Amino acid sequence: MAYDTNLVDRVREYLAEIPGIDVEEKLMFNILNFMVNGKTCVCVSDEKLMLRFDPSRQEELYEKDGYETMLMKGKEYKGYCYIHPNGFKDRKDFEFFLNLCLDYNKVAKSSKKRKTK
């Protein structure tokens, strides 16, 4: 398995406590994606969290312990990052990152559905 099952359980348990959201888990590219209300919210990749958040908060996150820029084709992918375990070992930090994703999920747009041929 390409992701930390203990971390997956932590995310699962936290999201299960949030009333009024629909959570679906999807395995994509060896990353476990937690979809909230039909949109990517937070993922678990290896032992890291992959966050989807308001891109206007990118600079704020640069300063957080465990932060790693997400790159796509050599360019920074705004609104997404990785957080290594040292950045969320404390429950307060873990909750901060998940709440950051959940807050953005409320206003984030869904991915366009691909047409099947």
C-alpha positions as CSV (number, residue, x, y, z in Angstrom):
1,M,0.0,0.0,0.0
2,A,1.3,3.4,-0.9
3,Y,-0.2,5.3,2.0
4,D,0.0,5.2,5.8
5,T,-3.1,3.4,7.1
6,N,-2.7,5.0,10.5
7,L,-2.9,8.4,9.0
8,V,-5.8,7.4,6.9
9,D,-7.6,6.3,10.0
10,R,-6.9,9.7,11.7
11,V,-8.4,11.5,8.7
12,R,-11.4,9.2,8.5
13,E,-12.1,9.6,12.2
14,Y,-11.8,13.4,12.1
15,L,-14.1,13.7,9.0
16,A,-16.6,11.3,10.5
17,E,-17.1,13.8,13.4
18,I,-18.2,16.6,11.0
19,P,-21.9,16.8,10.6
20,G,-23.6,17.4,7.2
21,I,-20.8,16.3,4.9
22,D,-20.7,13.4,2.5
23,V,-17.3,11.7,2.4
24,E,-16.1,9.3,-0.3
25,E,-12.7,7.7,-0.5
26,K,-11.1,7.2,-3.9
27,L,-7.7,5.6,-4.6
28,M,-6.0,7.6,-7.4
29,F,-2.4,7.2,-8.4
30,N,-1.5,5.4,-5.1
31,I,-2.9,8.3,-3.2
32,L,-6.1,8.0,-1.0
33,N,-8.3,10.9,-1.9
34,F,-11.0,12.0,0.6
35,M,-13.7,13.6,-1.5
36,V,-16.0,15.8,0.6
37,N,-19.4,16.7,-1.0
38,G,-18.1,15.5,-4.4
39,K,-14.8,17.5,-4.4
40,T,-11.2,16.6,-3.5
41,C,-10.6,17.9,0.0
42,V,-7.5,16.1,1.5
43,C,-5.4,13.2,0.5
44,V,-3.0,10.8,2.1
45,S,0.2,10.0,0.1
46,D,2.8,7.8,1.8
47,E,3.0,9.3,5.3
48,K,2.1,12.8,4.1
49,L,-1.1,14.8,3.9
50,M,-1.8,16.4,0.6
51,L,-4.0,19.5,1.1
52,R,-6.3,21.4,-1.2
53,F,-6.8,24.9,0.1
54,D,-7.6,28.5,-0.8
55,P,-4.6,29.5,-3.0
56,S,-4.6,33.0,-1.4
57,R,-3.3,31.2,1.8
58,Q,-0.2,29.7,0.0
59,E,2.3,32.1,1.5
60,E,1.0,31.5,5.0
61,L,1.6,27.8,4.6
62,Y,5.2,28.2,3.4
63,E,6.0,28.9,7.1
64,K,4.4,25.8,8.5
65,D,6.5,22.9,9.7
66,G,6.5,20.0,7.3
67,Y,5.4,22.1,4.3
68,E,6.4,20.9,0.8
69,T,5.4,22.7,-2.4
70,M,3.4,20.6,-4.8
71,L,4.9,20.8,-8.3
72,M,3.3,19.8,-11.6
73,K,5.5,19.8,-14.7
74,G,8.1,21.8,-12.7
75,K,5.7,24.6,-11.7
76,E,4.2,25.3,-8.3
77,Y,0.7,24.1,-8.1
78,K,-1.2,26.8,-6.2
79,G,-3.8,25.7,-3.7
80,Y,-2.2,22.3,-3.1
81,C,0.8,21.2,-1.0
82,Y,2.1,18.3,1.0
83,I,2.6,18.3,4.8
84,H,5.2,15.9,6.2
85,P,4.4,14.1,9.5
86,N,6.5,16.6,11.6
87,G,4.0,19.2,10.6
88,F,0.9,17.5,12.0
89,K,2.0,15.2,14.8
90,D,0.3,17.6,17.2
91,R,-3.5,17.3,17.2
92,K,-3.9,21.0,17.0
93,D,-1.8,21.2,13.8
94,F,-3.6,18.2,12.3
95,E,-7.0,19.8,12.9
96,F,-5.7,23.1,11.5
97,F,-4.8,21.5,8.2
98,L,-8.0,19.5,7.9
99,N,-10.1,22.5,8.7
100,L,-8.2,24.6,6.2
101,C,-9.2,22.0,3.5
102,L,-12.8,21.8,4.8
103,D,-13.2,25.5,4.7
104,Y,-12.0,25.8,1.1
105,N,-14.1,22.8,0.1
106,K,-17.3,24.8,0.8
107,V,-16.4,27.3,-2.0
108,A,-14.1,25.1,-4.3
109,K,-15.4,24.2,-7.7
110,S,-15.8,20.6,-8.6
111,S,-13.6,19.1,-11.3
112,K,-15.2,18.9,-14.7
113,K,-16.6,15.6,-15.5
114,R,-14.8,13.8,-18.4
115,K,-16.9,12.7,-21.3
116,T,-16.7,9.0,-22.0
117,K,-16.2,7.9,-25.6
